[in-house]
Amino acid sequence: MEERRGTQGGPAAIGRRELAVGLLLIGVFWPLDWSLPGARTAWLFFPLWFGYILAMDGLVHRRTGSSLLARDRRWFAALFPLSAAIWWLFELLNLRGRNWEYVGLEGFPPWLYFLCSSLSFSTVLPAVLVTAEWIGSFSWLRRFRSRGAGFRVDRWLPAVFFGGVAMLALFLLFPGIFFPFLWTSLVCLIDPLNAGRKRPSLLVAIGRGDWRPIVVFGLAALFCGFFWELWNSRSNPRWVYHIPFLDFWHLFAMPLPGYLGYPPFGWELFGLIHLVWKKTPLRID
């Protein structure tokens, strides 16, 4: 994954403008979110994270001469409603796990809670994808791709899929013990489906000796996770965690071991976008 730069006055200029707008949004809405009284985060989460998305997409544009937003604006826009739907799925699963909850929502009627939450959730997927493109633009990722002979993963797909079924069942039956399976079961369920449909798959990439999707999406989710936890730390409303056995060594509200859930979350997002779309404008090389 080589570093590439746009030409002066062309793509680089577009990247600079996008980066400037994104940083302006962050510079305005970050202080407001940490200083205004009342339930301000319900309204400020989206513009703050939209600023992050624009800034990161602008960085990618400056480095490579292209970006997700520039390549396909309609697809980029479609990521936002899909993102909201994906996170509502995790909210549904969390009704069983109860690993996080939101505080400071007093006085929010159900319709307003749904509206504000959906708007906030809509930024999750675009943020991880633009971060993945940024990480994927660095040449050091080349070391995670082998040029040797690969191996076929076809025979492993059923075992991985049914392993995902078992993990999801264990989570639903015994969430207090098997809560980490919330973040791994969907990876094992979705990736074999994508492989069987000849769509991009983490397993197939590994079989080719290409570990870049694993590394890129794992790091992208972890990178975003740091900012999710940082900006949440002084937000209102905000989320808090109830994680069995691991409630120690906190970095912001999240216990340090809890950050291990972010890489599988990134792999889930990789699987979900390719479950929805056979081809995407995403580039990580």
DOVEXDREN-999973 format. One line per 4 residues: their letters; for each residue x, y, z of N, C-alpha, C. Coordinates in Angstrom, 2 decimals, decimal comma, padded with zeros to 5 digits. Layout:
// residues N
A> X/Y/Z/X/Y/Z/X/Y/Z; ...;
This chain:
// residues 285
MEER> 000,84/-001,18/000,00/000,00/000,00/000,00/000,88/001,24/000,00; 001,11/001,77/-001,13/002,08/002,84/-001,26/001,45/004,18/-000,94; 002,26/005,07/-000,44/001,82/006,43/-000,20/001,77/007,18/-001,52; 000,60/007,82/-001,77/000,43/008,56/-003,02/-000,12/009,94/-002,71;
RGTQ> 000,29/010,90/-003,48/-000,14/012,27/-003,24/-000,78/012,84/-004,49; -001,80/013,70/-004,24/-002,45/014,35/-005,37/-001,58/015,46/-005,93; -001,90/015,87/-007,13/-001,15/016,95/-007,77/-001,51/018,28/-007,17; -000,59/019,20/-007,22/-000,79/020,53/-006,66/-001,94/021,23/-007,36;
GGPA> -002,89/021,75/-006,58/-004,01/022,48/-007,14/-005,14/021,59/-007,60; -004,96/020,28/-007,62/-006,01/019,36/-008,03/-006,55/018,62/-006,83; -006,37/017,28/-006,83/-006,86/016,50/-005,70/-006,32/016,96/-004,35; -005,08/017,38/-004,31/-004,51/017,84/-003,04/-005,28/019,05/-002,50;
AIGR> -005,68/019,95/-003,41/-006,45/021,13/-003,00/-007,81/020,72/-002,46; -008,46/019,74/-003,12/-009,74/019,23/-002,62/-009,56/018,65/-001,23; -008,50/017,87/-001,06/-008,22/017,28/000,25/-007,99/018,33/001,31; -007,28/019,41/000,95/-007,04/020,48/001,93/-008,33/021,14/002,36;
RELA> -009,23/021,41/001,40/-010,50/022,04/001,75/-011,34/021,14/002,64; -011,40/019,86/002,28/-012,18/018,91/003,08/-011,59/018,78/004,48; -010,27/018,70/004,56/-009,60/018,61/005,85/-009,87/019,86/006,68; -009,82/021,03/006,04/-010,05/022,28/006,76/-011,47/022,36/007,32;
VGLL> -012,44/021,95/006,51/-013,84/021,97/006,98/-014,02/020,99/008,13; -013,44/019,80/007,99/-013,55/018,81/009,06/-012,92/019,29/010,35; -011,72/019,86/010,28/-011,06/020,35/011,49/-011,83/021,53/012,09; -012,45/022,35/011,24/-013,27/023,45/011,75/-014,45/022,92/012,55;
LIGV> -015,13/021,91/012,02/-016,25/021,31/012,74/-015,80/020,72/014,08; -014,67/020,02/014,07/-014,16/019,45/015,31/-013,81/020,58/016,29; -013,15/021,61/015,78/-012,73/022,72/016,64/-013,89/023,47/017,25; -015,03/023,49/016,58/-016,21/024,18/017,11/-017,00/023,28/018,05;
FWPL> -017,28/022,05/017,61/-018,25/021,22/018,34/-017,63/020,42/019,47; -016,33/020,17/019,44/-015,69/019,50/020,58/-015,77/020,37/021,84; -015,32/021,63/021,80/-015,44/022,46/023,01/-016,90/022,66/023,45; -017,81/022,82/022,48/-019,21/022,99/022,85/-019,76/021,76/023,56;
DWSL> -019,38/020,60/023,07/-019,88/019,36/023,66/-019,36/019,17/025,08; -018,21/019,70/025,37/-017,64/019,54/026,71/-017,96/020,72/027,65; -018,62/021,74/027,15/-018,80/022,91/027,99/-020,24/023,37/028,16; -021,09/023,16/027,17/-022,46/023,63/027,28/-023,23/022,85/028,35;
PGAR> -024,19/023,50/029,00/-025,00/022,79/030,00/-026,07/021,93/029,33; -026,63/021,01/030,10/-027,76/020,22/029,61/-027,34/019,07/028,70; -028,35/018,52/028,06/-028,14/017,34/027,21/-027,69/017,75/025,81; -026,52/018,37/025,73/-026,06/018,94/024,46/-025,55/017,88/023,49;
TAWL> -025,03/016,75/023,99/-024,42/015,76/023,10/-025,43/015,15/022,15; -026,69/015,10/022,56/-027,72/014,58/021,67/-027,75/015,32/020,34; -027,34/016,60/020,37/-027,37/017,42/019,16/-025,98/017,64/018,58; -024,94/017,48/019,37/-023,60/017,83/018,92/-022,76/016,62/018,50;
FFPL> -023,20/015,41/018,83/-022,44/014,21/018,47/-022,28/014,11/016,96; -023,37/014,33/016,23/-023,30/014,17/014,77/-022,35/015,18/014,12; -022,48/016,48/014,36/-021,54/017,39/013,69/-020,09/017,20/014,11; -019,85/016,77/015,36/-018,49/016,50/015,80/-017,90/015,34/015,00;
WFGY> -018,65/014,24/014,90/-018,14/013,09/014,18/-018,19/013,26/012,68; -019,09/014,09/012,18/-019,07/014,41/010,75/-017,80/015,20/010,43; -017,38/016,04/011,36/-016,10/016,73/011,19/-014,95/015,76/011,14; -014,96/014,75/012,02/-013,90/013,72/011,99/-013,91/013,01/010,64;
ILAM> -015,08/012,64/010,15/-015,18/011,91/008,88/-014,63/012,75/007,74; -015,01/014,02/007,68/-014,50/014,89/006,61/-013,00/015,09/006,73; -012,52/015,30/007,96/-011,08/015,52/008,14/-010,28/014,29/007,72; -010,73/013,12/008,12/-010,00/011,90/007,76/-010,09/011,63/006,27;
DGLV> -011,26/011,84/005,68/-011,40/011,67/004,24/-010,51/012,66/003,49; -010,40/013,88/004,02/-009,51/014,87/003,42/-008,06/014,46/003,51; -007,65/013,87/004,64/-006,28/013,37/004,76/-005,99/012,30/003,72; -006,96/011,39/003,55/-006,79/010,34/002,54/-006,65/010,96/001,15;
HRRT> -007,49/011,96/000,86/-007,45/012,62/-000,45/-006,10/013,27/-000,69; -005,55/013,89/000,33/-004,26/014,54/000,18/-003,14/013,53/-000,02; -003,25/012,38/000,64/-002,19/011,37/000,55/-002,24/010,60/-000,77; -003,45/010,31/-001,24/-003,60/009,36/-002,35/-004,16/009,97/-003,62;
GSSL> -004,71/011,20/-003,54/-005,35/011,80/-004,71/-006,76/011,33/-004,92; -007,31/010,56/-003,98/-008,68/010,06/-004,08/-009,19/009,79/-002,67; -010,50/009,57/-002,55/-011,09/009,26/-001,25/-012,48/008,69/-001,47; -013,06/008,15/-000,41/-014,40/007,58/-000,52/-015,42/008,59/-001,01;
LARD> -015,41/009,76/-000,42/-016,38/010,79/-000,80/-016,19/011,22/-002,24; -014,96/011,34/-002,68/-014,70/011,78/-004,05/-015,07/010,71/-005,07; -014,85/009,44/-004,73/-015,08/008,37/-005,70/-016,56/008,08/-005,92; -017,36/008,13/-004,86/-018,77/007,77/-005,02/-019,59/008,44/-003,92;
RRWF> -020,11/009,63/-004,23/-020,86/010,39/-003,23/-022,15/009,69/-002,80; -022,82/009,05/-003,75/-024,07/008,36/-003,39/-023,81/007,20/-002,45; -022,77/006,43/-002,74/-022,43/005,30/-001,87/-022,00/005,82/-000,50; -021,25/006,90/-000,50/-020,81/007,49/000,76/-022,01/007,92/001,58;
AALF> -023,00/008,55/000,95/-024,20/008,99/001,66/-025,00/007,80/002,18; -025,01/006,70/001,42/-025,76/005,51/001,83/-025,16/004,86/003,07; -023,89/005,14/003,36/-023,27/004,55/004,54/-023,94/005,03/005,83; -024,49/006,23/005,84/-025,04/006,79/007,07/-026,30/006,06/007,54;
PLSA> -027,32/005,88/006,69/-028,47/005,09/007,17/-028,11/003,63/007,47; -027,20/003,05/006,68/-026,78/001,68/006,96/-026,10/001,61/008,32; -025,28/002,60/008,63/-024,59/002,64/009,91/-025,59/002,67/011,06; -026,61/003,50/010,94/-027,62/003,58/012,00/-028,30/002,23/012,18;
AIWW> -028,64/001,56/011,08/-029,29/000,25/011,17/-028,37/-000,77/011,84; -027,08/-000,74/011,50/-026,13/-001,68/012,08/-026,03/-001,48/013,59; -025,91/-000,23/014,02/-025,75/-000,04/015,46/-027,03/-000,33/016,22; -028,19/-000,10/015,60/-029,44/-000,51/016,26/-029,47/-002,02/016,47;
LFEL> -028,84/-002,78/015,55/-028,73/-004,22/015,74/-027,95/-004,54/017,01; -026,84/-003,82/017,23/-026,05/-004,05/018,44/-026,82/-003,58/019,69; -027,60/-002,51/019,54/-028,44/-002,09/020,67/-029,45/-003,17/021,02; -030,00/-003,82/020,01/-030,94/-004,92/020,24/-030,26/-006,06/020,98;
LNLR> -029,06/-006,44/020,54/-028,32/-007,50/021,21/-027,94/-007,10/022,64; -027,69/-005,82/022,84/-027,32/-005,35/024,17/-028,49/-005,39/025,16; -029,71/-005,49/024,66/-030,83/-005,69/025,57/-030,67/-006,98/026,35; -029,96/-007,93/025,76/-029,67/-009,18/026,44/-028,38/-009,07/027,26;
GRNW> -027,35/-008,45/026,69/-026,07/-008,38/027,37/-025,99/-007,34/028,46; -026,65/-006,18/028,28/-026,61/-005,08/029,25/-025,19/-004,65/029,57; -024,32/-004,62/028,55/-022,92/-004,23/028,78/-022,71/-002,73/028,75; -023,66/-001,98/028,21/-023,57/-000,53/028,25/-024,97/000,06/028,36;
EYVG> -025,04/001,27/028,86/-026,29/002,01/028,92/-025,99/003,49/028,79; -027,03/004,26/028,51/-026,89/005,70/028,32/-027,50/006,43/029,51; -026,76/007,38/030,02/-027,24/008,19/031,14/-027,37/009,64/030,68; -028,28/010,36/031,31/-028,53/011,75/030,95/-029,65/011,93/029,94;
LEGF> -030,48/010,89/029,79/-031,57/010,94/028,80/-032,91/011,30/029,41; -032,91/011,74/030,66/-034,15/012,10/031,31/-034,86/013,21/030,53; -036,12/013,04/030,31/-036,88/014,05/029,59/-036,93/013,85/028,08; -036,22/012,83/027,57/-036,27/012,55/026,14/-037,46/011,63/025,84;
PPWL> -038,46/012,08/025,10/-039,53/011,17/024,70/-038,99/010,12/023,73; -039,66/008,98/023,62/-039,13/007,89/022,78/-038,82/008,31/021,36; -039,66/009,14/020,73/-039,42/009,52/019,33/-038,16/010,36/019,20; -037,92/011,23/020,20/-036,73/012,08/020,13/-035,48/011,27/020,43;
YFLC> -035,58/010,32/021,35/-034,46/009,43/021,62/-034,09/008,64/020,37; -035,10/008,12/019,67/-034,83/007,35/018,45/-034,19/008,23/017,39; -034,69/009,45/017,22/-034,18/010,36/016,20/-032,73/010,74/016,49; -032,46/011,19/017,71/-031,10/011,63/018,06/-030,13/010,46/018,04;
SSLS> -030,57/009,30/018,53/-029,70/008,13/018,54/-029,38/007,69/017,12; -030,37/007,64/016,25/-030,14/007,22/014,87/-029,17/008,16/014,18; -029,31/009,46/014,43/-028,40/010,43/013,82/-026,97/010,20/014,31; -026,81/009,94/015,60/-025,48/009,69/016,15/-024,91/008,37/015,63;
FSTV> -025,73/007,33/015,62/-025,28/006,02/015,15/-024,88/006,05/013,68; -025,43/006,99/012,92/-025,16/007,03/011,48/-023,71/007,36/011,15; -022,96/007,86/012,11/-021,57/008,26/011,84/-020,57/007,13/012,06; -021,00/006,03/012,67/-020,07/004,98/013,09/-019,39/004,33/011,89;
LPAV> -020,16/003,83/010,96/-019,60/003,12/009,80/-018,73/004,03/008,93; -019,21/005,24/008,54/-018,33/006,10/007,74/-017,03/006,43/008,44; -017,07/006,64/009,76/-015,84/006,99/010,49/-014,83/005,85/010,41; -015,27/004,61/010,59/-014,34/003,48/010,54/-013,80/003,30/009,12;
LVTA> -014,65/003,47/008,11/-014,21/003,23/006,73/-013,19/004,27/006,27; -013,41/005,54/006,57/-012,42/006,54/006,14/-011,12/006,36/006,91; -011,21/005,91/008,16/-010,00/005,63/008,93/-009,26/004,44/008,35; -010,02/003,42/007,92/-009,39/002,26/007,29/-008,66/002,66/006,02;
EWIG> -009,24/003,55/005,22/-008,55/004,01/004,01/-007,29/004,78/004,35; -007,35/005,57/005,40/-006,17/006,33/005,81/-005,05/005,38/006,26; -005,38/004,42/007,11/-004,37/003,45/007,55/-003,85/002,65/006,36; -004,77/002,29/005,45/-004,37/001,51/004,29/-003,52/002,24/003,29;
SFSW> -003,35/003,54/003,45/-002,55/004,31/002,50/-001,06/004,30/002,82; -000,68/003,67/003,94/000,73/003,68/004,36/001,46/002,45/003,82; 002,68/002,66/003,40/003,43/001,59/002,75/003,81/000,46/003,69; 003,85/000,69/005,01/004,24/-000,37/005,92/003,24/-001,53/005,93;
LRRF> 002,01/-001,30/005,37/001,04/-002,39/005,32/001,47/-003,49/004,37; 002,42/-003,19/003,47/002,83/-004,20/002,50/003,43/-005,44/003,16; 004,00/-005,27/004,34/004,63/-006,42/005,00/003,60/-007,46/005,45; 002,30/-007,09/005,46/001,26/-008,02/005,88/000,66/-008,77/004,70;
RSRG> 001,33/-008,71/003,55/000,89/-009,48/002,39/002,02/-010,37/001,92; 001,79/-011,67/001,96/002,79/-012,64/001,54/002,67/-012,91/000,05; 003,78/-013,11/-000,61/003,79/-013,45/-002,03/003,96/-014,95/-002,26; 003,96/-015,71/-001,17/004,08/-017,16/-001,30/002,76/-017,81/-001,66;
AGFR> 002,78/-019,12/-001,78/001,58/-019,86/-002,13/000,58/-019,80/-000,98; -000,69/-019,64/-001,32/-001,74/-019,58/-000,33/-002,35/-020,94/-000,09; -003,53/-020,97/000,52/-004,23/-022,22/000,75/-005,73/-021,95/000,62; -006,47/-022,97/000,29/-007,92/-022,86/000,12/-008,58/-022,91/001,50;
VDRW> -009,57/-022,02/001,66/-010,26/-021,95/002,95/-011,66/-022,55/002,86; -012,05/-023,06/001,69/-013,42/-023,52/001,50/-013,86/-024,52/002,57; -013,00/-025,46/002,89/-013,39/-026,50/003,82/-013,57/-026,00/005,25; -013,01/-024,80/005,53/-013,13/-024,25/006,86/-014,38/-023,39/007,03;
LPAV> -015,02/-023,01/005,94/-016,14/-022,08/006,03/-017,30/-022,61/006,86; -017,75/-023,85/006,65/-018,86/-024,33/007,50/-018,53/-024,34/008,99; -017,30/-024,75/009,32/-016,91/-024,80/010,73/-016,91/-023,41/011,35; -016,40/-022,42/010,61/-016,39/-021,05/011,12/-017,82/-020,54/011,28;
FFGG> -018,67/-020,80/010,29/-020,06/-020,34/010,36/-020,78/-020,93/011,57; -020,69/-022,23/011,76/-021,39/-022,85/012,88/-020,73/-022,51/014,21; -019,44/-022,18/014,16/-018,81/-021,64/015,35/-019,44/-020,30/015,73; -019,74/-019,48/014,73/-020,43/-018,22/014,98/-021,82/-018,43/015,54;
VAML> -022,54/-019,42/015,01/-023,86/-019,75/015,53/-023,76/-020,13/017,00; -022,78/-020,97/017,33/-022,60/-021,41/018,71/-022,25/-020,24/019,63; -021,37/-019,34/019,17/-021,00/-018,19/019,99/-022,19/-017,28/020,24; -023,00/-017,04/019,21/-024,17/-016,19/019,39/-025,17/-016,83/020,35;
ALFL> -025,35/-018,15/020,23/-026,27/-018,84/021,13/-025,78/-018,77/022,57; -024,48/-018,96/022,77/-023,93/-018,89/024,13/-024,07/-017,48/024,71; -023,85/-016,47/023,87/-024,04/-015,10/024,35/-025,48/-014,86/024,77; -026,44/-015,30/023,96/-027,84/-015,08/024,27/-028,29/-015,87/025,49;
LFPG> -027,73/-017,05/025,68/-028,12/-017,89/026,82/-027,43/-017,48/028,11; -026,15/-017,14/028,02/-025,35/-016,82/029,22/-024,55/-015,54/028,99; -025,24/-014,40/028,86/-024,53/-013,15/028,53/-023,54/-012,70/029,59; -023,77/-013,07/030,84/-022,84/-012,67/031,89/-021,50/-013,34/031,81;
IFFP> -021,42/-014,46/031,11/-020,16/-015,20/030,96/-019,57/-015,01/029,57; -020,43/-015,10/028,55/-019,96/-015,12/027,17/-020,20/-013,78/026,46; -020,16/-012,68/027,20/-020,39/-011,36/026,60/-019,40/-011,00/025,50; -018,11/-011,48/025,52/-017,22/-011,14/024,40/-017,70/-011,68/023,05;
FLWT> -018,54/-012,72/023,08/-019,01/-013,30/021,83/-019,93/-012,36/021,06; -020,43/-011,31/021,73/-021,20/-010,30/021,00/-020,36/-009,70/019,87; -019,03/-009,59/020,09/-018,14/-008,92/019,14/-017,40/-009,89/018,24; -017,58/-011,17/018,42/-016,90/-012,14/017,56/-017,86/-013,02/016,78;
SLVC> -019,06/-013,23/017,30/-019,99/-014,16/016,65/-020,38/-013,69/015,27; -020,65/-012,39/015,10/-021,10/-011,91/013,80/-019,99/-011,98/012,75; -018,74/-011,83/013,19/-017,63/-012,00/012,24/-017,66/-013,41/011,65; -017,82/-014,39/012,54/-017,80/-015,79/012,10/-019,05/-016,16/011,32;
LIDP> -020,15/-015,47/011,56/-021,37/-015,74/010,81/-021,33/-015,12/009,42; -020,86/-013,89/009,32/-020,96/-013,13/008,08/-019,86/-013,47/007,09; -018,62/-013,63/007,58/-017,51/-013,81/006,66/-017,63/-015,06/005,80; -018,04/-016,21/006,35/-018,23/-017,37/005,47/-019,33/-017,15/004,43;
LNAG> -020,37/-016,40/004,79/-021,43/-016,09/003,82/-020,86/-015,28/002,66; -020,03/-014,30/002,98/-019,41/-013,50/001,92/-018,48/-014,35/001,06; -017,72/-015,21/001,70/-016,81/-016,07/000,94/-017,59/-016,99/000,01; -018,70/-017,56/000,50/-019,50/-018,44/-000,32/-020,16/-017,75/-001,48;
RKRP> -020,40/-016,44/-001,35/-021,02/-015,65/-002,43/-019,97/-014,95/-003,29; -018,71/-015,32/-003,15/-017,60/-014,76/-003,93/-017,45/-013,26/-003,71; -017,70/-012,83/-002,49/-017,51/-011,43/-002,13/-016,27/-011,31/-001,25; -015,75/-010,09/-001,07/-014,56/-009,94/-000,24/-014,75/-010,57/001,14;
SLLV> -013,76/-011,32/001,55/-013,84/-012,10/002,79/-012,50/-012,06/003,50; -012,53/-011,91/004,81/-011,30/-011,95/005,60/-010,63/-013,31/005,51; -011,44/-014,37/005,56/-010,88/-015,72/005,49/-010,19/-015,97/004,15; -010,84/-015,57/003,08/-010,26/-015,77/001,75/-008,97/-014,96/001,61;
AIGR> -008,98/-013,73/002,14/-007,76/-012,90/002,08/-006,63/-013,58/002,85; -006,92/-014,13/004,02/-005,90/-014,83/004,79/-005,39/-016,04/004,01; -006,30/-016,74/003,34/-005,89/-017,89/002,54/-004,94/-017,50/001,42; -005,04/-016,27/000,93/-004,12/-015,78/-000,10/-002,83/-015,23/000,51;
GDWR> -002,74/-015,24/001,82/-001,58/-014,67/002,48/-001,68/-013,18/002,68; -002,89/-012,62/002,54/-003,09/-011,17/002,65/-003,78/-010,87/003,97; -003,02/-010,39/004,94/-003,55/-010,06/006,25/-003,92/-008,58/006,37; -003,81/-007,84/005,29/-004,06/-006,40/005,37/-005,48/-006,04/005,80;
PIVV> -006,55/-006,70/005,27/-007,89/-006,34/005,76/-008,06/-006,54/007,26; -007,48/-007,63/007,79/-007,55/-007,86/009,23/-006,87/-006,72/009,99; -005,67/-006,36/009,56/-004,90/-005,33/010,25/-005,56/-003,97/010,10; -005,95/-003,62/008,87/-006,48/-002,29/008,60/-007,79/-002,05/009,34;
FGLA> -008,73/-002,97/009,23/-010,04/-002,75/009,86/-009,98/-002,90/011,37; -009,11/-003,78/011,86/-008,93/-003,88/013,30/-008,37/-002,60/013,89; -007,32/-002,07/013,25/-006,72/-000,82/013,74/-007,65/000,37/013,56; -008,41/000,39/012,46/-009,32/001,51/012,21/-010,38/001,60/013,30;
ALFC> -010,97/000,47/013,66/-011,99/000,48/014,71/-011,38/000,85/016,06; -010,16/000,38/016,33/-009,49/000,72/017,58/-009,15/002,21/017,62; -008,70/002,77/016,50/-008,39/004,20/016,43/-009,65/005,03/016,68; -010,74/004,67/016,01/-012,01/005,38/016,24/-012,48/005,17/017,68;
GFFW> -012,25/003,95/018,20/-012,68/003,68/019,56/-012,05/004,61/020,57; -010,78/004,95/020,35/-010,12/005,90/021,25/-010,87/007,22/021,27; -011,25/007,73/020,10/-011,95/009,01/020,05/-013,40/008,89/020,53; -014,04/007,76/020,28/-015,38/007,57/020,86/-015,32/007,67/022,38;
ELWN> -014,35/007,00/022,97/-014,25/007,01/024,43/-013,78/008,36/024,96; -012,84/008,99/024,25/-012,37/010,31/024,66/-013,50/011,32/024,67; -014,21/011,44/023,55/-015,25/012,46/023,46/-016,45/012,12/024,33; -016,67/010,84/024,59/-017,76/010,45/025,48/-017,48/010,80/026,93;
SRSN> -016,20/010,93/027,30/-015,82/011,04/028,71/-016,42/012,26/029,40; -016,70/013,33/028,63/-017,28/014,53/029,24/-018,55/014,94/028,51; -019,21/013,99/027,90/-020,43/014,27/027,16/-021,65/014,12/028,06; -022,76/014,65/027,60/-024,04/014,51/028,27/-025,15/014,64/027,22;
PRWV> -025,90/013,55/026,96/-025,82/012,21/027,53/-024,50/011,51/027,16; -024,25/010,42/027,86/-023,04/009,63/027,59/-023,35/008,17/027,89; -022,45/007,28/027,46/-022,64/005,88/027,78/-021,70/005,47/028,90; -022,12/004,49/029,66/-021,31/003,88/030,72/-021,34/002,37/030,52;
YHIP> -020,34/001,69/031,08/-020,18/000,26/030,83/-020,46/-000,56/032,09; -020,94/-001,78/031,86/-021,10/-002,78/032,90/-020,53/-004,08/032,34; -019,23/-004,26/032,49/-018,53/-005,39/031,87/-018,09/-006,36/032,97; -018,64/-007,57/033,02/-018,27/-008,52/034,07/-016,79/-008,88/034,02;
FLDF> -016,21/-009,05/035,18/-014,84/-009,55/035,39/-013,74/-008,57/034,95; -014,05/-007,58/034,14/-013,01/-006,76/033,52/-013,09/-005,28/033,89; -013,77/-004,96/034,96/-014,00/-003,56/035,30/-012,80/-003,00/036,08; -011,67/-002,83/035,37/-010,47/-002,30/036,00/-009,60/-001,64/034,93;
WHLF> -008,61/-000,86/035,38/-007,65/-000,17/034,49/-008,39/000,61/033,39; -009,13/001,60/033,82/-009,96/002,34/032,88/-009,15/003,36/032,09; -009,45/003,46/030,82/-009,06/004,58/029,98/-010,34/005,24/029,54; -010,67/006,37/030,16/-012,00/007,00/030,07/-013,01/006,05/030,71;
AMPL> -014,20/005,89/030,15/-015,20/005,01/030,79/-014,91/003,54/030,53; -014,13/003,23/029,50/-013,90/001,85/029,08/-012,76/001,20/029,86; -012,96/000,03/030,47/-011,83/-000,72/031,02/-010,87/-001,10/029,88; -009,58/-001,06/030,17/-008,60/-001,35/029,13/-008,85/-002,67/028,40;
PGYL> -009,19/-003,76/029,09/-009,46/-005,00/028,34/-010,63/-004,86/027,37; -011,53/-003,93/027,65/-012,68/-003,74/026,76/-012,31/-003,23/025,38; -011,14/-002,58/025,26/-010,72/-002,10/023,95/-010,42/-003,25/022,99; -010,24/-004,46/023,53/-010,02/-005,61/022,66/-011,25/-005,93/021,82;
GYPP> -012,39/-005,38/022,19/-013,59/-005,60/021,40/-013,66/-004,76/020,14; -012,84/-003,72/020,05/-012,92/-002,84/018,88/-012,42/-003,49/017,59; -011,28/-004,22/017,58/-010,88/-004,85/016,32/-011,93/-005,81/015,74; -012,53/-006,73/016,55/-013,59/-007,55/015,96/-014,76/-006,73/015,44;
FGWE> -015,05/-005,61/016,09/-016,11/-004,75/015,59/-015,76/-004,23/014,19; -014,50/-003,85/013,99/-014,08/-003,43/012,66/-014,22/-004,53/011,63; -013,90/-005,78/012,03/-014,04/-006,91/011,10/-015,51/-007,17/010,78; -016,38/-006,95/011,78/-017,82/-007,08/011,52/-018,29/-006,07/010,50;
LFGL> -017,80/-004,83/010,61/-018,20/-003,80/009,65/-017,70/-004,14/008,25; -016,49/-004,67/008,15/-015,98/-005,12/006,86/-016,93/-006,15/006,26; -017,34/-007,11/007,07/-018,23/-008,15/006,58/-019,60/-007,61/006,21; -020,13/-006,71/007,00/-021,48/-006,21/006,76/-021,57/-005,39/005,48;
IHLV> -020,56/-004,55/005,20/-020,66/-003,76/003,98/-020,59/-004,64/002,75; -019,81/-005,72/002,82/-019,72/-006,61/001,67/-020,88/-007,60/001,62; -021,57/-007,76/002,74/-022,81/-008,52/002,71/-023,90/-007,73/001,99; -023,87/-006,41/002,14/-024,87/-005,54/001,50/-024,51/-005,25/000,05;
WKKT> -023,23/-004,97/-000,21/-022,79/-004,61/-001,56/-021,76/-005,61/-002,06; -021,94/-006,08/-003,29/-020,96/-006,98/-003,89/-019,66/-006,25/-004,19; -019,77/-005,02/-004,68/-018,60/-004,21/-004,99/-018,75/-002,87/-004,26; -017,64/-002,39/-003,75/-017,62/-001,09/-003,08/-016,46/-000,26/-003,61;
PLRI> -016,51/001,05/-003,45/-015,38/001,90/-003,86/-014,27/001,95/-002,83; -014,36/001,11/-001,82/-013,36/001,11/-000,76/-012,01/000,65/-001,29; -010,95/001,36/-000,90/-009,58/001,01/-001,30/-008,69/001,00/-000,05; -008,00/-000,12/000,10/-007,03/-000,18/001,21/-005,67/-000,63/000,66;
D> -005,44/-000,37/-000,62/-004,11/-000,69/-001,17/-003,81/000,26/-002,33;
